[in-house]
Amino acid sequence: MATKKLMWVFLGALVISSFVIAQVFQADAAELKFKFYSYVTQEESLPVGDVEGHILSLQTRRAFCVMENGELATELAVMTRDLIQGSGSSIQYRTMTFADGSTIIVKAQTRLEGTAAGTTAAKTTREIIKGTGRFAGIKGTGTSSAKYFPIEKGESGRKGYGEGTLTYTLPSK
């Protein structure tokens, strides 16, 4: 009987300590909210040929990012896209570089919605895979959404405007 009681006390303490530890880790999480303006710097698209309007492309985009706290960063995105009539998916690697040289690198997956004339909106999930400088050891996830403008004469691709949030933790110092 005493053994069962001791076991219940031990399990109760384990559950409570797990909850306390989870709260401590949650309290250390930080959020980085930002808005961005992006544009295509390079794109190579090829038709797949199975249905009309199906293309695969490799694209690089640059972005100018403004953080909610006023800090600025630039972003380079290298991506593959699989689109049918402007809608489809994209896998990207995005490097956000801050004024002090620190970086946050994410792997992102995007759902693109559009028409045959081009993509008009995107929703992205992000997984932080690496950081440098003050972001060394960073872990976390994020989301973003964007809207795209029609391509203007002389442009290689659509310009986009959107906002995002990264939720992250840094290792203890």
Secondary structure, 3 states (H helix, E strand, C coil): CHHHHHHHHHHHHHHHHHHHHHHHHHHCCEEEEEEEEEEEEEEEEEECCCCCCEEEEEEEEEEEEEECCCCEEEEEEEEEEEEECCEEEEEEEEEEEECCCCEEEEEEEEEEEEECCEEEEEEEEEEEEEEEHHHCCCEEEEEEEEEECCCCCCCCCCCEEEEEEEEEECCCC
